[in-house]
Amino acid sequence: MVNMIIKVNSIEEIKKFSGPGVWAVYGKENDKRICLNVAETQNIADEISMDIDLMKDTIEGDEENKYVARNNFGEIIFKCPSRYYVRKYTWIEISKYKNLEFECVAFNIHDRSERVEIEKYIAYKTRAKYWRHKRSFTNKDRMNDLIDKYIEKFEKKSILKRSSKS
């Protein structure tokens, strides 16, 4: 098992991560670097490549945007025609950010439950803007309390040993 933060600067570099793990994408908002999304996957390279393709997509037609998409923190992130469009719209929205950086957070993690734990930890810690994993929180006070407790518990367990490499 290899746990690390590696900045991925090109499609060629992404191909090196053909395996299970956790990755994140960051962008600039008001000159501040923010985490936009985090994901666990069986194959980091394949998933990032598919998401990059979605970023090139466009919104066509004049369908009414009735569905309100929220991130896991209960914040409205955009509206789209239905829940079936959420992934496409997420990546179109992310493509609007400047200086996008993909990072491999943990690589070669075969245990899915461990990958999910790492994904949740990174998303909670960074408050990833477009992260959607199951349901969003509806009670903000309870959300902050649960997230703080989760982060503390995760850090005590030390699943993610970060050795920063650029």
C-alpha positions as CSV (number, residue, x, y, z in Angstrom):
1,M,0.0,0.0,0.0
2,V,1.3,3.4,-1.0
3,N,-0.2,6.5,0.6
4,M,1.0,9.8,-0.8
5,I,0.0,13.2,-2.2
6,I,1.2,13.4,-5.8
7,K,0.3,16.3,-8.1
8,V,-0.7,15.1,-11.5
9,N,0.2,17.6,-14.2
10,S,-0.5,15.7,-17.4
11,I,-2.5,12.9,-18.9
12,E,0.7,10.9,-19.2
13,E,1.3,11.2,-15.4
14,I,-2.3,10.2,-14.8
15,K,-1.8,6.9,-16.7
16,K,0.8,5.9,-14.0
17,F,-2.1,5.6,-11.6
18,S,-3.9,2.7,-13.2
19,G,-5.0,1.1,-10.0
20,P,-7.2,1.5,-6.9
21,G,-7.0,4.6,-4.7
22,V,-8.3,8.0,-3.8
23,W,-7.8,11.2,-5.7
24,A,-8.8,14.9,-5.4
25,V,-9.1,17.9,-7.7
26,Y,-8.3,21.4,-6.6
27,G,-8.9,24.8,-8.3
28,K,-8.6,28.5,-7.6
29,E,-11.5,30.5,-6.3
30,N,-10.8,34.2,-5.6
31,D,-7.0,33.4,-5.7
32,K,-7.4,30.8,-3.0
33,R,-6.8,27.1,-3.7
34,I,-9.8,25.0,-2.8
35,C,-10.7,21.3,-3.0
36,L,-13.4,20.8,-5.6
37,N,-14.0,17.0,-5.4
38,V,-12.6,13.8,-4.0
39,A,-13.3,10.2,-5.1
40,E,-12.3,6.7,-4.3
41,T,-12.1,4.3,-7.3
42,Q,-10.9,1.0,-8.6
43,N,-8.8,2.8,-11.2
44,I,-7.7,6.4,-10.6
45,A,-6.4,6.9,-14.2
46,D,-9.6,5.7,-15.9
47,E,-11.8,7.8,-13.6
48,I,-9.9,11.0,-14.0
49,S,-9.7,10.5,-17.8
50,M,-13.5,10.0,-17.9
51,D,-14.0,13.1,-15.7
52,I,-11.7,15.2,-18.0
53,D,-13.9,14.1,-20.9
54,L,-17.0,15.3,-19.1
55,M,-15.3,18.7,-18.5
56,K,-15.2,19.1,-22.3
57,D,-18.9,18.5,-22.6
58,T,-21.5,21.2,-23.1
59,I,-25.0,21.8,-21.9
60,E,-27.3,21.6,-24.8
61,G,-31.1,22.1,-25.2
62,D,-33.5,24.1,-23.3
63,E,-34.6,21.7,-20.6
64,E,-35.8,23.3,-17.4
65,N,-33.3,23.0,-14.6
66,K,-35.7,21.6,-11.9
67,Y,-33.3,19.5,-9.9
68,V,-31.4,21.2,-7.2
69,A,-28.0,19.5,-6.6
70,R,-26.4,19.9,-3.2
71,N,-23.0,18.8,-2.0
72,N,-22.6,16.7,1.1
73,F,-22.5,19.8,3.3
74,G,-26.0,20.8,2.2
75,E,-24.9,23.7,0.0
76,I,-26.6,24.2,-3.4
77,I,-24.0,23.7,-6.1
78,F,-26.1,24.1,-9.2
79,K,-29.4,23.2,-10.8
80,C,-29.9,20.7,-13.6
81,P,-32.8,19.0,-15.4
82,S,-32.8,15.8,-13.2
83,R,-30.5,13.8,-10.9
84,Y,-29.3,11.9,-13.9
85,Y,-27.4,15.0,-15.1
86,V,-25.5,15.6,-11.8
87,R,-22.2,14.0,-12.7
88,K,-22.1,15.8,-16.1
89,Y,-23.0,19.2,-14.6
90,T,-20.5,18.7,-11.7
91,W,-17.6,18.4,-14.2
92,I,-18.8,21.2,-16.4
93,E,-18.9,23.4,-13.3
94,I,-15.5,22.2,-12.1
95,S,-14.1,23.0,-15.6
96,K,-14.8,26.7,-15.0
97,Y,-12.1,26.9,-12.3
98,K,-8.6,28.1,-13.0
99,N,-5.4,26.2,-12.3
100,L,-7.0,22.7,-11.9
101,E,-4.7,20.2,-10.2
102,F,-5.5,16.5,-9.8
103,E,-3.8,14.8,-6.9
104,C,-3.4,11.1,-6.1
105,V,-4.1,11.1,-2.4
106,A,-3.7,7.3,-1.8
107,F,-2.6,4.7,-4.4
108,N,-2.8,0.9,-4.5
109,I,-5.5,0.7,-1.8
110,H,-7.4,-2.5,-2.6
111,D,-9.7,-2.5,0.4
112,R,-12.8,-0.4,-0.7
113,S,-13.8,0.4,2.9
114,E,-10.4,1.9,3.5
115,R,-10.6,4.0,0.3
116,V,-14.1,5.2,1.3
117,E,-12.7,6.2,4.8
118,I,-9.8,8.2,3.1
119,E,-12.2,9.8,0.6
120,K,-14.5,11.0,3.4
121,Y,-11.6,12.2,5.5
122,I,-10.2,14.3,2.7
123,A,-13.6,15.6,1.7
124,Y,-14.5,16.5,5.2
125,K,-11.1,18.1,6.0
126,T,-11.1,20.2,2.9
127,R,-14.9,20.8,2.6
128,A,-14.7,19.7,-1.0
129,K,-17.1,21.9,-2.8
130,Y,-18.7,19.5,-5.3
131,W,-18.3,16.3,-3.2
132,R,-21.5,14.1,-3.2
133,H,-21.3,10.8,-1.4
134,K,-24.7,9.4,-0.6
135,R,-26.9,12.0,1.2
136,S,-26.1,15.6,2.2
137,F,-26.4,16.8,5.7
138,T,-29.6,18.7,6.5
139,N,-28.8,20.0,10.0
140,K,-25.7,22.2,9.8
141,D,-24.9,22.1,13.6
142,R,-25.1,18.4,13.7
143,M,-23.1,18.2,10.4
144,N,-20.2,20.2,11.9
145,D,-20.2,18.2,15.1
146,L,-20.2,14.9,13.2
147,I,-17.5,16.0,10.8
148,D,-15.3,17.2,13.6
149,K,-15.7,13.9,15.5
150,Y,-15.0,11.9,12.3
151,I,-11.9,13.9,11.5
152,E,-10.6,13.4,15.0
153,K,-11.3,9.7,14.9
154,F,-9.8,9.2,11.5
155,E,-6.6,11.1,12.5
156,K,-6.2,8.9,15.6
157,K,-6.6,5.8,13.4
158,S,-3.8,7.1,11.1
159,I,-5.1,5.3,8.0
160,L,-3.6,7.9,5.7
161,K,0.1,8.4,6.2
162,R,0.9,11.5,4.1
163,S,4.3,11.9,2.6
164,S,4.1,14.9,0.3
165,K,5.8,14.5,-3.1
166,S,5.6,17.0,-6.0
